[in-house]
Amino acid sequence: MRVLVTGTDGYIGTLLAPRLMEQGFEVTGIDTGFYRDAWIYNNGIRKFPLSLFSDIRDVEEEHFKGFDAVVHLAELSNDPLGEIDPRITFQINYLGSARLARLCRSAGAKRFVYTSSCSVYGAGGGEIKTEESSVAPQTAYAECKSMVERDVTAMATDDFSPVFLRNATAYGPSPRMRFDLVLNNLAGMAWTTGQIRVTSDGSPWRPLVHLLDICDAVIAVLKAPREVVHRQVFNVGKTSENYRVRELAEIVAQTFPSCTLSFGTNDSDNRSYRVSFDKIERVLGFCCRRNVHVGAEQLRDLFEKIRLTPDVFEARPYTRLKKIRYLLESGQIDRDFFWR
């Protein structure tokens, strides 16, 4: 199977593309290159795909000719970044992704795997959300995810099968690291400062998933028979991996001994949701193999290995919002987020 992956230079894509190649897929990548300087360590991966340097808004139908499947990762990649300019988030994450799916269909790609997010559930209250639950996006990022799901579902034909993976909040070490994800951030704070400071009271719920489990879910969807995944939505994670932010902080404190732990009262972020991941296990036989405790230990081991310093932890390449603001302020990208 020939697979094109967008976002191959990102936090997940850097691990997904080589993993696909190890499984026998022929892989080509596309990435705009915003985060190429976020390489924090060499993990020994030797297989990398041929990658095209392109913004997803610039791709044309010819880029997708000859591919059996497309895995789409490349968007503005979290809620705070999406709020810099919701107009641009709408252009890239919604219009850009929907256009990309249409081009894939026209080019003859049979399967389109869209990496959505559990953030579409937004303010979930006490109900555990399933794929059949109504969505309540609270941010431009989450709203765009929901709209792409809606529009691309309508593009499905006998020859074009879209599949939607609503990933829980990712965590875990990657060569192109991110410290703006909750577990990675808490662990980095613990290692570099000896303190874990949570600005909220820690009561909001979040489901979490290891980034390698996300990679494995993509592979499972690509290998599954068409009739099993056609137009389907799958939450990606494990039901037992729903945590309050307070619980995540306590797990990190246990993994990084001698840290102090404190909580605040900031409740400006009203996102709180618990999610069921039973469907992906029932339909695909897929079960996540890692948990938050393992992820925290992996992060501690990585920080020790690379001797993570406060300067590196706070450096702009590893936080999406900092990096894009820098590219804007330094004039390297224009107000529409195109390279100058």
C-alpha positions as CSV (number, residue, x, y, z in Angstrom):
1,M,0.0,0.0,0.0
2,R,1.3,3.4,-1.0
3,V,0.5,6.0,1.8
4,L,0.9,9.7,1.8
5,V,1.2,11.2,5.3
6,T,0.8,14.9,5.9
7,G,2.7,16.4,8.9
8,T,5.6,14.0,8.8
9,D,7.9,16.5,10.6
10,G,5.7,16.9,13.6
11,Y,5.4,15.4,17.0
12,I,3.4,12.3,15.9
13,G,4.4,12.2,12.2
14,T,8.1,11.8,13.0
15,L,7.3,8.5,14.6
16,L,4.3,7.4,12.5
17,A,6.0,7.5,9.1
18,P,9.0,5.2,10.1
19,R,6.5,2.9,11.9
20,L,4.5,2.6,8.7
21,M,7.6,1.8,6.7
22,E,8.6,-0.9,9.2
23,Q,5.1,-2.4,8.5
24,G,5.8,-2.6,4.8
25,F,3.9,0.5,3.7
26,E,5.5,2.7,1.0
27,V,5.4,6.2,2.5
28,T,5.7,9.7,1.2
29,G,5.4,12.7,3.5
30,I,4.3,16.4,3.2
31,D,5.1,19.0,5.8
32,T,5.4,22.8,5.8
33,G,8.4,22.8,8.1
34,F,7.3,25.0,10.9
35,Y,8.8,22.7,13.6
36,R,11.8,21.2,12.0
37,D,14.1,22.8,14.6
38,A,12.2,21.0,17.4
39,W,14.6,17.9,17.2
40,I,15.4,17.2,20.9
41,Y,17.2,13.8,20.6
42,N,18.1,11.0,18.2
43,N,16.1,7.9,18.9
44,G,17.9,5.7,16.4
45,I,15.3,5.7,13.7
46,R,16.9,5.0,10.3
47,K,14.0,4.9,8.0
48,F,12.5,8.2,6.9
49,P,10.1,8.8,4.0
50,L,10.7,11.0,1.0
51,S,9.0,14.3,2.1
52,L,7.6,17.2,0.1
53,F,8.1,20.6,1.5
54,S,4.6,22.2,1.1
55,D,1.8,23.9,2.9
56,I,-1.4,21.8,2.7
57,R,-3.1,24.8,1.1
58,D,-0.7,24.6,-1.8
59,V,-1.1,21.0,-2.8
60,E,-2.9,20.0,-6.0
61,E,-4.5,16.8,-7.2
62,E,-1.3,15.6,-8.9
63,H,0.4,15.3,-5.4
64,F,-2.0,12.5,-4.5
65,K,-1.9,10.5,-7.8
66,G,-0.8,6.9,-7.3
67,F,-1.5,6.7,-3.5
68,D,-3.8,4.1,-2.0
69,A,-4.4,6.0,1.2
70,V,-3.7,9.4,2.8
71,V,-3.2,10.0,6.5
72,H,-3.8,13.6,7.4
73,L,-2.1,15.0,10.5
74,A,-1.0,18.5,9.3
75,E,-3.1,21.3,10.9
76,L,-2.6,24.0,13.5
77,S,-2.3,21.5,16.3
78,N,-3.9,22.6,19.6
79,D,-6.5,24.8,21.1
80,P,-4.3,27.8,22.2
81,L,-2.6,28.0,18.8
82,G,-5.9,27.9,17.1
83,E,-7.0,31.0,19.0
84,I,-4.1,33.2,17.7
85,D,-6.2,34.0,14.7
86,P,-9.4,31.9,14.3
87,R,-9.7,33.1,10.7
88,I,-6.4,31.4,9.8
89,T,-7.4,28.3,11.8
90,F,-10.6,28.1,9.8
91,Q,-8.6,28.5,6.5
92,I,-6.1,25.8,7.3
93,N,-7.8,23.3,9.6
94,Y,-11.2,23.4,8.0
95,L,-11.1,24.7,4.4
96,G,-7.5,23.3,3.8
97,S,-8.3,19.9,5.2
98,A,-11.7,19.6,3.4
99,R,-10.1,20.7,0.1
100,L,-7.3,18.2,0.7
101,A,-9.8,15.4,1.1
102,R,-11.5,16.3,-2.1
103,L,-8.2,16.3,-4.0
104,C,-7.5,12.8,-2.6
105,R,-10.8,11.5,-3.8
106,S,-10.3,13.0,-7.2
107,A,-6.8,11.5,-7.4
108,G,-8.1,8.0,-6.7
109,A,-7.0,7.5,-3.1
110,K,-9.2,4.8,-1.6
111,R,-8.9,5.6,2.0
112,F,-8.6,8.9,3.9
113,V,-7.6,8.7,7.6
114,Y,-8.3,12.0,9.4
115,T,-6.8,12.6,12.8
116,S,-9.5,14.4,14.7
117,S,-9.6,15.0,18.4
118,C,-11.6,14.2,21.5
119,S,-11.7,17.9,22.1
120,V,-14.8,18.0,19.9
121,Y,-16.7,16.8,23.0
122,G,-15.7,20.1,24.7
123,A,-17.6,20.7,28.0
124,G,-18.9,17.1,28.5
125,G,-20.4,17.4,32.0
126,G,-20.6,14.0,33.8
127,E,-21.5,11.9,30.8
128,I,-19.0,9.6,29.3
129,K,-18.8,10.4,25.6
130,T,-19.0,7.8,22.9
131,E,-18.8,8.3,19.1
132,E,-22.6,8.6,19.1
133,S,-22.6,11.5,21.6
134,S,-23.3,15.0,20.4
135,V,-20.2,17.3,20.1
136,A,-19.8,20.6,21.9
137,P,-16.6,22.2,20.6
138,Q,-15.4,25.1,22.8
139,T,-12.5,26.4,20.6
140,A,-11.8,27.2,16.9
141,Y,-9.5,24.2,16.8
142,A,-12.2,21.8,18.0
143,E,-14.9,23.4,15.9
144,C,-12.8,22.9,12.7
145,K,-12.3,19.3,13.6
146,S,-16.0,18.8,13.9
147,M,-16.7,20.5,10.6
148,V,-14.1,18.5,8.7
149,E,-15.6,15.3,10.0
150,R,-19.0,16.4,8.8
151,D,-17.9,17.5,5.4
152,V,-15.6,14.7,4.6
153,T,-18.1,12.1,5.7
154,A,-20.4,13.5,3.0
155,M,-17.6,12.9,0.4
156,A,-17.7,9.1,1.0
157,T,-18.3,6.9,-2.1
158,D,-17.9,3.3,-3.0
159,D,-14.3,4.2,-4.0
160,F,-13.4,6.7,-1.2
161,S,-13.6,5.6,2.4
162,P,-12.9,8.3,5.0
163,V,-12.1,7.3,8.6
164,F,-12.0,9.6,11.6
165,L,-9.7,9.0,14.6
166,R,-10.7,11.2,17.6
167,N,-7.5,11.0,19.5
168,A,-7.3,11.7,23.2
169,T,-4.7,14.1,24.4
170,A,-1.3,12.8,23.3
171,Y,1.8,12.3,25.5
172,G,5.1,10.6,25.5
173,P,8.6,11.2,24.1
174,S,9.2,12.1,20.5
175,P,12.4,13.3,18.7
176,R,10.3,16.4,17.7
177,M,9.1,17.0,21.2
178,R,6.2,19.0,22.5
179,F,6.0,20.5,25.9
180,D,2.6,22.1,25.5
181,L,0.8,18.8,26.1
182,V,-0.4,18.4,29.6
183,L,1.6,15.3,30.8
184,N,4.7,16.3,28.9
185,N,4.4,19.8,30.4
186,L,3.9,18.6,34.0
187,A,6.9,16.2,33.6
188,G,9.2,18.8,32.1
189,M,8.2,21.3,34.9
190,A,8.9,18.7,37.6
191,W,12.3,17.8,36.1
192,T,13.6,21.4,35.5
193,T,12.1,23.2,38.5
194,G,11.4,20.7,41.1
195,Q,7.8,22.1,41.3
196,I,4.6,21.1,39.7
197,R,2.3,24.1,39.5
198,V,-1.3,23.6,38.2
199,T,-3.0,26.9,37.5
200,S,-6.5,25.4,37.9
201,D,-7.9,23.4,40.8
202,G,-7.2,20.3,38.8
203,S,-10.8,19.1,38.6
204,P,-11.3,19.0,34.7
205,W,-11.3,15.6,33.1
206,R,-9.0,14.7,30.2
207,P,-8.6,11.4,28.4
208,L,-4.9,10.7,27.5
209,V,-3.2,8.4,24.9
210,H,0.4,7.6,24.2
211,L,1.5,8.9,20.8
212,L,2.8,5.4,19.8
213,D,-0.7,4.1,20.5
214,I,-2.0,6.8,18.1
215,C,0.5,5.5,15.5
216,D,-0.7,1.9,16.0
217,A,-4.3,3.0,15.7
218,V,-3.6,4.5,12.3
219,I,-1.9,1.3,11.2
220,A,-4.9,-0.7,12.4
221,V,-7.3,1.4,10.4
222,L,-5.1,1.2,7.3
223,K,-5.0,-2.6,7.5
224,A,-8.7,-3.1,8.3
225,P,-11.2,-4.2,5.7
226,R,-13.0,-1.4,4.0
227,E,-16.4,-2.4,5.2
228,V,-15.2,-2.2,8.8
229,V,-13.9,1.4,8.8
230,H,-15.9,3.1,5.9
231,R,-17.3,6.4,7.2
232,Q,-16.6,5.4,10.8
233,V,-15.5,7.5,13.8
234,F,-13.2,5.9,16.4
235,N,-12.2,7.4,19.7
236,V,-8.5,6.6,20.2
237,G,-7.4,5.9,23.8
238,K,-8.4,3.6,26.6
239,T,-11.4,4.1,28.9
240,S,-9.3,3.5,32.0
241,E,-7.1,6.4,30.9
242,N,-9.5,9.2,31.7
243,Y,-8.0,11.4,34.4
244,R,-8.6,14.6,36.3
245,V,-5.7,17.0,35.8
246,R,-5.1,16.7,39.5
247,E,-4.6,13.0,39.2
248,L,-2.1,13.5,36.3
249,A,-0.1,16.0,38.5
250,E,0.0,13.5,41.3
251,I,1.2,10.7,39.0
252,V,4.0,13.0,37.8
253,A,4.9,13.9,41.4
254,Q,5.2,10.2,42.2
255,T,7.5,9.7,39.2
256,F,9.7,12.7,39.9
257,P,10.3,12.4,43.7
258,S,10.9,15.4,45.9
259,C,8.8,17.7,43.7
260,T,6.4,20.1,45.4
261,L,2.8,20.1,44.0
262,S,0.4,23.1,44.1
263,F,-2.9,23.9,42.6
264,G,-4.6,27.2,41.7
265,T,-8.1,28.4,41.1
266,N,-8.1,29.5,37.5
267,D,-11.2,28.0,35.9
268,S,-11.2,30.0,32.7
269,D,-10.9,26.8,30.6
270,N,-14.2,25.0,30.8
271,R,-13.2,22.0,28.7
272,S,-13.8,18.9,30.7
273,Y,-14.8,15.5,29.2
274,R,-14.6,11.8,29.8
275,V,-14.6,9.5,26.8
276,S,-15.3,5.8,26.1
277,F,-12.9,4.0,23.9
278,D,-14.8,0.7,23.8
279,K,-15.8,0.9,20.1
280,I,-12.2,0.8,18.6
281,E,-11.5,-2.3,20.7
282,R,-14.8,-4.0,19.9
283,V,-14.8,-3.2,16.1
284,L,-11.0,-3.4,15.3
285,G,-9.7,-5.5,18.2
286,F,-7.4,-2.6,19.0
287,C,-6.3,-1.9,22.5
288,C,-3.8,0.8,23.7
289,R,-0.7,-0.9,25.2
290,R,0.6,2.0,27.2
291,N,-0.6,4.1,30.1
292,V,0.1,7.4,31.8
293,H,2.4,5.8,34.5
294,V,4.6,4.3,31.7
295,G,4.6,7.6,29.8
296,A,5.7,9.6,32.8
297,E,8.6,7.1,33.4
298,Q,9.6,7.3,29.8
299,L,9.7,11.1,30.0
300,R,11.8,11.0,33.2
301,D,14.2,8.5,31.5
302,L,14.5,10.8,28.4
303,F,15.1,13.9,30.5
304,E,17.9,12.2,32.4
305,K,19.4,10.9,29.2
306,I,19.5,14.2,27.4
307,R,20.1,16.2,30.6
308,L,17.1,18.4,29.9
309,T,17.7,22.0,31.1
310,P,15.2,24.8,31.9
311,D,16.3,26.7,28.8
312,V,15.5,23.8,26.5
313,F,12.2,23.1,28.3
314,E,11.1,26.7,27.8
315,A,12.6,27.0,24.2
316,R,10.1,28.1,21.5
317,P,10.5,25.1,19.2
318,Y,8.8,22.8,21.7
319,T,5.7,24.9,22.2
320,R,3.5,25.4,19.2
321,L,2.2,28.8,20.3
322,K,5.6,30.2,21.0
323,K,7.0,29.0,17.7
324,I,4.3,30.4,15.5
325,R,4.3,33.7,17.3
326,Y,8.1,33.9,16.8
327,L,7.7,33.1,13.0
328,L,5.1,35.9,12.8
329,E,7.0,38.5,14.8
330,S,10.3,37.8,12.9
331,G,8.5,38.1,9.6
332,Q,9.3,34.6,8.4
333,I,5.7,33.8,7.8
334,D,3.0,36.3,6.8
335,R,-0.3,37.1,8.5
336,D,-1.9,34.1,6.7
337,F,0.9,31.8,8.0
338,F,2.5,31.3,4.6
339,W,6.3,31.3,4.4
340,R,7.6,34.6,3.0
